[in-house]
């Protein structure tokens, strides 16, 4: 008894991972970070690489606080 994964699920997962990887690669290259690393890590899983990139590399929360005068 084999359980097959529907083709649509595989296509959706591949699209999500490719989109995430391309975003991380381009944004890291634009901001002079290690873009090959982030592009490859973005292919492995979602959404954790994007969250780690935005929080720890881009430090988006620190920038928000600086704009508010804190």
C-alpha positions as CSV (number, residue, x, y, z in Angstrom):
1,X,0.0,0.0,0.0
2,X,1.9,3.1,-1.2
3,X,0.8,6.6,-0.5
4,X,1.7,8.9,-3.3
5,X,2.1,12.6,-2.9
6,X,0.0,14.5,-5.4
7,X,2.0,16.3,-8.1
8,X,0.4,19.7,-7.2
9,X,1.8,19.5,-3.7
10,X,5.3,18.9,-5.1
11,X,5.0,21.8,-7.5
12,X,3.8,24.2,-4.8
13,X,6.6,23.2,-2.5
14,X,9.2,23.6,-5.3
15,X,7.8,27.1,-6.2
16,X,7.9,28.2,-2.5
17,X,11.5,27.1,-2.1
18,X,12.7,28.6,-5.3
19,X,11.0,31.9,-4.6
20,X,12.5,32.0,-1.1
21,X,15.9,31.1,-2.4
22,X,15.9,33.7,-5.2
23,X,14.7,36.4,-2.8
24,X,17.5,35.5,-0.2
25,X,20.2,35.4,-2.9
26,X,19.2,38.7,-4.5
27,X,18.7,40.6,-1.2
28,X,21.9,39.2,0.3
29,X,23.9,40.2,-2.8
30,X,22.3,43.7,-2.8
31,X,23.3,44.2,0.9
32,X,26.8,42.6,0.6
33,X,26.2,39.5,2.6
34,X,27.2,36.0,1.8
35,X,24.7,35.6,-1.0
36,X,25.6,32.0,-2.2
37,X,25.2,30.7,1.3
38,X,21.7,32.3,1.7
39,X,20.6,31.2,-1.7
40,X,21.5,27.6,-1.0
41,X,20.1,27.6,2.5
42,X,16.8,29.0,1.1
43,X,16.5,25.8,-1.0
44,X,16.5,23.5,2.0
45,X,13.4,24.5,4.0
46,X,10.8,27.3,4.4
47,X,10.2,29.7,6.1
48,X,13.0,29.6,8.7
49,X,15.9,30.7,6.5
50,X,14.0,33.9,5.6
51,X,13.1,34.6,9.2
52,X,16.7,34.1,10.3
53,X,18.0,36.3,7.5
54,X,15.6,39.1,8.2
55,X,16.1,39.0,12.0
56,X,19.8,38.2,12.4
57,X,21.5,39.4,9.2
58,X,19.3,42.4,8.1
59,X,18.4,43.2,11.8
60,X,15.0,44.6,10.8
61,X,13.8,45.0,14.4
62,X,16.8,47.2,15.3
63,X,16.1,49.4,12.3
64,X,12.5,49.8,13.2
65,X,13.4,50.9,16.8
66,X,16.0,53.4,15.4
67,X,13.4,55.0,13.2
68,X,11.1,55.6,16.1
69,X,13.8,57.4,18.0
70,X,14.6,54.6,20.6
